[in-house]
């Protein structure tokens, strides 16, 4: 009886494992098919399709990883003002992926995206102000951008904001909070 029970448990576990793997396979994204779907729309100038196509190249999903192709599609989408493309292109310049590292260019692109409310771009601006990357080191502006990022739902923004607040005097912290409120009221423009 004990052998039967053990065998039954093993068979049940195998069946559940097979069902789970079939479920995983059915929910996986077919990136090659997604690429084929996006490319014609991207070629016709659809900004969202361009940024998504760029992301496939950037991450090597459904196509070989190709930063030059990602760059091409992100730039086309950036020309149309797409915040996601601005963020991704900013990351490429920030990290030197497929382009020479250029903090100034990264900062400009992050700012464009951040002004559209992108929490990841706001976080990246906070990082740049914290470390003085193409801008003067400024803990108050680093706090402002990470505070806005945290308010937009970014966990990384919240973590960095909290780290910064432990390094700041009460006066600087209050200035950072005030700037955050002003920037939010201005809908992130001209901050």
C-alpha positions in Angstrom: 0.0 0.0 0.0 2.8 2.4 0.9 4.5 1.8 -2.5 1.2 2.5 -4.3 0.7 5.7 -2.4 4.3 6.9 -3.1 3.9 6.0 -6.8 0.5 7.8 -6.9 2.1 11.0 -5.5 5.0 10.8 -8.0 2.6 10.3 -10.9 0.4 13.2 -9.7 3.4 15.4 -9.4 4.5 14.5 -12.9 1.1 15.2 -14.3 0.9 18.6 -12.5 4.4 19.4 -13.8 3.4 18.6 -17.4 0.2 20.7 -17.0 2.2 23.5 -15.5 4.8 23.4 -18.3 2.0 23.3 -21.0 0.5 26.4 -19.3 3.8 28.2 -19.3 4.4 27.3 -22.9 0.9 28.6 -23.9 1.5 31.9 -22.1 4.9 32.6 -23.5 5.2 35.4 -26.0 6.3 34.4 -29.5 8.7 37.2 -30.0 9.5 36.3 -33.6 5.8 36.5 -34.5 5.6 39.8 -32.5 8.6 41.1 -34.6 6.8 40.2 -37.9 3.7 41.9 -36.7 5.5 45.1 -35.6 8.0 45.7 -38.4 5.5 46.7 -41.1 3.7 49.1 -38.7 7.1 50.5 -37.6 8.2 51.0 -41.2 4.9 52.9 -41.8 5.9 55.3 -39.0 3.9 54.1 -36.0 5.8 55.4 -33.0 4.7 52.7 -30.5 5.6 50.0 -33.0 9.0 51.6 -33.5 9.8 51.7 -29.8 8.5 48.1 -29.4 10.6 46.9 -32.3 13.6 48.8 -30.9 13.0 47.0 -27.6 13.1 43.6 -29.3 16.4 44.4 -30.8 17.7 46.0 -27.6 16.8 42.8 -25.6 17.4 40.3 -28.4 13.9 38.9 -28.2 12.8 37.1 -31.4 15.8 38.6 -33.2 19.5 38.7 -32.5 20.5 41.5 -30.0 21.5 44.4 -32.2 22.0 47.8 -30.6 22.5 49.6 -33.9 19.0 48.5 -35.0 17.5 49.3 -31.6 19.1 52.8 -31.9 17.6 53.3 -35.4 14.1 52.5 -34.2 14.3 54.4 -31.0 15.5 57.5 -32.8 12.6 57.3 -35.2 10.2 57.1 -32.3 12.0 59.8 -30.3 11.4 62.1 -33.3 7.7 61.7 -32.7 8.0 62.5 -29.0 7.5 59.0 -27.6 8.5 58.9 -23.9 9.4 55.2 -23.9 11.8 55.7 -26.8 13.3 58.7 -25.1 13.9 56.5 -22.0 15.4 53.6 -23.9 17.6 55.9 -26.1 18.7 57.7 -23.0 19.7 54.4 -21.4 21.8 53.5 -24.5 23.7 56.8 -24.3 24.0 56.6 -20.5 25.5 53.1 -20.7 27.3 53.4 -24.0 25.3 50.6 -25.6 25.7 50.7 -29.4 26.8 54.4 -29.1 29.7 56.2 -27.4 28.7 56.9 -23.8 27.3 60.4 -23.6 25.9 61.6 -20.3 24.8 64.9 -21.8 22.7 63.2 -24.5 21.3 60.7 -21.9 20.3 63.6 -19.6 18.5 65.4 -22.4 16.5 62.3 -23.4 15.7 61.4 -19.8 14.4 64.9 -19.2 12.1 64.7 -22.2 10.7 61.5 -21.0 10.5 62.6 -17.4 8.6 65.7 -18.4 6.0 63.3 -19.8 5.7 61.7 -16.4 7.9 58.6 -16.9 8.9 57.4 -13.5 11.9 55.5 -14.8 13.3 58.5 -16.5 12.7 60.6 -13.4 14.7 58.0 -11.4 17.5 58.1 -13.9 17.7 61.9 -13.7 17.9 61.5 -9.9 20.9 59.1 -10.4 22.6 61.6 -12.7 22.2 64.4 -10.2 23.4 62.2 -7.3 26.6 61.3 -9.1 27.1 64.5 -11.2 26.8 62.8 -14.6 26.8 65.7 -17.1 25.3 67.9 -14.4 26.6 69.3 -11.2 26.2 67.0 -8.2 23.0 68.2 -6.5 21.5 66.1 -3.7 18.4 68.4 -3.7 17.6 67.8 -7.4 18.5 64.1 -7.0 15.9 64.0 -4.2 13.3 65.9 -6.2 13.5 63.6 -9.2 13.6 60.4 -7.1 10.7 61.6 -5.0 8.7 62.2 -8.2 9.7 58.8 -9.5 8.6 57.2 -6.2 5.3 59.0 -6.4 5.0 57.6 -9.9 5.3 54.1 -8.6 9.0 53.3 -9.0 10.5 51.1 -6.3 14.0 52.1 -7.4 13.0 55.7 -7.1 11.6 55.1 -3.6 14.8 53.3 -2.5 17.1 56.0 -3.8 14.9 58.8 -2.4 15.0 57.2 1.0 18.8 56.7 0.8 19.2 60.3 -0.2 16.9 61.6 2.6 19.2 59.9 5.2 22.2 61.9 3.8 20.4 65.2 3.8 20.0 68.0 6.3 16.5 68.9 7.3 16.8 72.1 5.4 17.9 70.4 2.1 15.2 67.7 2.6 12.6 70.4 2.9 13.9 72.2 -0.2 13.8 68.9 -2.1 10.2 68.3 -1.0 9.2 71.8 -2.0 10.8 71.4 -5.4 9.0 68.1 -5.9 5.6 69.7 -5.2 6.3 72.6 -7.5 7.5 70.3 -10.3 4.4 68.1 -9.9 2.1 71.2 -10.1 3.9 72.3 -13.3 3.3 68.8 -14.7 7.1 68.2 -14.7 7.8 71.0 -17.2 10.7 73.3 -16.5 11.8 71.6 -13.3 
